[in-house]
Amino acid sequence: MKFSAERESLLAALQSVIGVVERRQTMPILANLLLSADQGKLSVTATDLEVELVAAAEIKSGADGRLTVPGRKLLDICRSLPEGVTLTFTQDGDKLTVKAGRSRFVLATLPAADFPLIDELAQQQSLTLPQSDLRRLLDKTHFSMAQQDVRYYLNGMLLETDGKMLRTVATDGHRLALCEMDLPSKATGQQVIVPRKGVLELQRLLGNEGEVQITIGSNHIRAQIGDVRFTSKLIDGRFPEYSRVIPAASPKAVIADREVLRAALQRTAILANEKYRGIRLALKKNSMTLQAHNPEQEEAEEEVEVTYKGEELEVGFNVGYLLEALGAVDGTEVEIGVTDGNSSCLVRAPGATSARYVVMPMRL
């Protein structure tokens, strides 16, 4: 195998896929990238057995072939070389020699036959939509995914199609985020759970221009984004009936300036209990008082002007969950729907239904 490539073209491909190469590996081959040279195209593949990324780069090929090389070392070599240089790769037995200008590097390789590849998908559904739309769905909900929860189906994001809607839902059992959009054409009703790492990689790859083609299979989801192909295993589990926990639009709605409320919550949170992060909201006519205290007997209190016409009530929430929900709401105002001191609140932009956030109450 012998080929040469421009630094910039190769570097772009390496940076696109390196995110799934873990620094600590259970299998040595997973620290490597699969390089496949074929008729002037180089395809670079990385996998962690859950997510697979494939990127393409233009090359001048002397002899086609396949091999695997240490991913992060090759990326570091590429990054460290000056702009505009051409790299020449020559395989000799189980070694790969990389030359660029006066620099020469010899890397150890592992057999390409041992590299684990995801098989072709048994396609069930295909969707094409703007990258910016899918990115918005992920950005508005990803922060509510669970991390290493024993309920493994919460450690990811629900991607749901029903008729003409595409919806993302994430929950960790304490809060829930939902965002939806209209699809340009009718889609088959389907629910799949994309694992956390897959969601974060997809977010990193998506831009604001161009389209993304999504293919949903029985066990995998695939997205083609420009020259990069993303494939992820799906979580085999049943996502909770999320619609049951979304409160109906409450007559006791608080309308507040989003940035003013956010800043007040951040200040009050300074003296909240570091472990539980609890904060109390005391509501009365056109006023919200935020209160926090901690085991050191310190306390913080701040009053915020709001629009509220319901009865007086007090309710406790995790301040981090409220802040993340406020951060995801579009617009200058936010609406917080409350029922009583023991019920979840519904956070959204006033009157909006495309993005909604539910935060469970806390006992303080």
N, C-alpha and C positions, 0 to 999 in steps of 0.2 A: 504494500500500500504506500503510495507516494502522492502528495498533493501540496499545493501552495495556496495561501489565502491572504487577503488584505486584513490587517489588524482590526480595522473598524468593523468590518462585516463579521469576523469571527467573534470579536468581543461582544457585539450585540446579541449574537446567538447564545453565547455562554452565559451572559447576564440574565437572559430570559429564562433559562432553565435551572440555574444554580440554586434557586430557593428551596428546591426539594431535596438537595443533597445535605443530609444531616452530618454534623461534625463527628458525632459518635455513632458507629455503625455496629449492627449485630452481624452483618455479612460484609466482608471487605469489598465485594463487587459493588455494593450500594454507594461507596465513596467515589466510584468511577463514573465517567460519562461514556456512553457508547457513541463512537464516531463512525459514520457510514458514508464513504465517498462513492458516488455513483453518477457518472456522466455530467460532471461539472457542478454537481450539487453536493453539499455536505449536510447530513442531518445529524444533529446533536441531541441525544436522548438522556434524560435523567429520571430516576424513579426512587421512591422510598417504599415501594410495594403497595402504597395506597394511592398516591398521585404520580402520574407520569407526564412529563413535559417534553415535547419535541420541537426544536427550532431548526430553521434552515439557513445556510450561508452559501454564498457563491464562492466557488473555488476553481483553480486550474488543476485538473486531475491528470497525474501521470499514470497511476495504476489504482484502479478501484479496489475497495476492500472494507473490512470492518475491524475495529479494535476498541478496547476500553482503556481509558487513561484516568489518573487521579483528577477529579473535577476541579477542586479548589486550587490545586497547584497550577493547573493549566490556566485557570482564570487569573491567578496572581501573576503568572508569566506574561500573559497578554496585557494586563493592566500596566505592568511595569515598563513595557517597551514603548519607545517614542511613537508618536502619531505618524501614520502614513507608511510604516514599514510593511514588508511582505514576509510572512512566516512560511517556511518550508518544512513539511513533515515527512519523515522517512522512517518506515518500519523496518527493523532488523531483528528477526526472531521475536523475543518477548520484550524488546526495548523499542521506544519511539524517540527519534532524534528530532528536536525542533531547532531550526536555525533562523535567526533574524539579524541581518547586519553582521556585527562582530560577535553576537551572542549565540551560545549553543547550549542546549539543555537536553539531557537524556532522561526520559521518564520510563518507569516500569509499567508494563501493561498486563492486563488479565484477559483470558480468552473471551471473545465476543459471544461465543455460544453459551457462556454461563450467565450472560446478562438477562435478568428477568423482564420480559416485555408483556404488556397487556394485549390479550387477543383482540381480534376484531369484534366490534359491538354487534349484538343482535338488536338492530334498531327498532324502537317502538314508536318514537316520535321525533320530529325535527322542527326546530324553530329558527327563524332568522330575525334578529332585531338589532337596533343601534346599540353599540357598546355602551354609550352614555346611559341608556335606559336600564340595562342590566346592572351597570355599576351603581346607579342610584338605588336600585332594589337592595343590593348587598350592603352598601354604605349605610342605609337607613335601618338595617336590622342586625348586622353581624355582631354588635357588641352585647346582644342578649343571649348569645349561644353559651351553653354550659362548658366548663372546662373539667375534664376528667371526672365527670359525674358517673356514678354507678349505673344510672339510667342512661345507657350508652346512646340511645336514640335522641337525647337532648344535646349531645356533643357534636352538633351539626346544625344545618339549616334546612327547613322544609322548603322545597321548590314545588309549587303547585300550579297546575293549569286546570281551569274549568271553563269550557266554552271559549269566551273571548278575553279572559283575564289570566295574567301571570302574577303569581303572588309569592313573596318570601316571608317566612315566619320563623322566629327564633325565640326560645325561652329557656331559662335555667331553673324554672320552678318558682322564682321569686318575682320575676318581671317577664314581660312578653313584648316583642316588637313585631309589627306587621306592616308590610308595604306592598302595594299592588299597582298594576298598570294594565291598560287595554292592549290587547294584541292586535296587530294589523289584520290577521285572518283567524278563522275559527280553529281552535285546538282541541285535541282529545283530552278529556279529564284524566289527570294523572298526578300522583303525589310521590316524590322521591326525597330522601334525606341525604344532603351532600355533607361529608365530614368537615369538621372545623378547618383542618389544614387545607383541604381543597378550596373552601370558601376564601380563605386568606390569600392563597396563591392566585385564584381567579381575580380577586380584587386588585392585586398587584399588577396583573397583566392587562386588565381592561383600561382603555383610554377613553377619551371624549369624542373621538372621531372614528368613522368606519363602522362596519357591522360585525356582529359575532354570530356564528352559526352554531346552534346547540343541538346535539344529538343525544337523546335519552335512550339508554338500553335497559335491559332487565337488571343488570348488576353494576353498570357504569354510566357516567355522564361524560360527554366529550364536547369541547368548545374549540372552534377554529377561530383564532384571533390573528388576522394577518398571516405572518409566516410561522406563528407558534400554535402548536396543537396541544391542548390541555385535556387530560383524561383522568378521571377520579373514580375510585370505587364508590359505591353508594352504601349507606348504613342500612343494614337489613333489620328493620324494626318498625313499630307502629308509632307514629307521632301522635301526641295527645290531641284530643278534640279541642283545639284552641278556641273555636268560636264560642264555647261555653264560658270562657273566662273573660271575654271582652264585654265590659259593662255597656248597657244601652246608653245612649246620650242622656246625661243626667240633667234634670231641671236645675240642680244646684251647681251651676258652672261658674268657675272662677276665670275671669279673663285678666291677664297680666301682661305687662311689657316683658318680653322674653329675656332681653339682656339685663334689665333691672333685677328681675327675679333670680336670674342665674348668678349675678354678682352677689346678691344678698345671701343666696344659699351657700356660695363658696366661702363667704366671710363667716357665716354661722358655723359651717362645717369644721372650721379650725379647732373649735372646742368640743366637737362631738366625740363620743366614745370611739377610740381608734379601731376597736375590734368590730363593733356592731354598726357604727356609722349612723345611728338613729338621730332623727331630727323631728321636732313636733311642729305641726302647722295648726295654729289657732285661727279660725275664721269667724269674722263677724262682718256686719254690713260694710262693704267697700274697703275692707282692711284684712290683711293676713299678717299674723305675727309668727316669726320663725324663732324657735327656741332649741338650744342644744346644751347638754351638760355632760360631764365625764366623771369617772371615779375620783378624780382629784378635787372634786367639789367646785370646779370652774364652770362658768356658764356664759352663753352668748345669747343675745336676743336682738332681733331686728324687725321693724315693722315696714311692710310694703303696701303701697296703695294699689288696690285691685278693683275690678268690677265684680261685686258679689252681692246677691240679694237674698240668699237663702238664710236658714236659721244658723245660730252660732253652733260651731262644732270644733272638736279637736281630733286630729288624727296623726299618727306617726309613720314615717317612711325612712327607708335607707336613702341618705342624701346622695350617695354616688349614683344610685339608680335614677333618681329624679334628674340629676345633672346630665346624665347621658341621654335621657329621653329629651330634655330641653335642647341639648346640643344637636339632636337629629331633626327637630321641628323646623320647617321652613317658615320664613316670614318674621315680622317684628313682634307679633303677639302670640301668646300661647293660651290655650283653653285647657283647664284642668277640671274634669268632671268628678265630683265627689258625691257620695251617697250618705255615708255615716262614718263614725270612728272605727268601724271594723271591716270596712269594704275597700276593695281596690279602687284606685283612681285611674281615669282615662285621660292621657295627655295627647294633645294634637294641636294643629293649627286651627283657629276658630272656623268651625263648619267643614273642615277638611275630612275626607274619609279615606284617601289613598294611603296615608301613613298614620298609624295609631300605635300608642304605647300604653301598656297596662303595668302599673306598679302595685304590688301587694302591700297591705299595711303592716306596720310593726307595732308590737306592744312595748310601750316605753314606761 
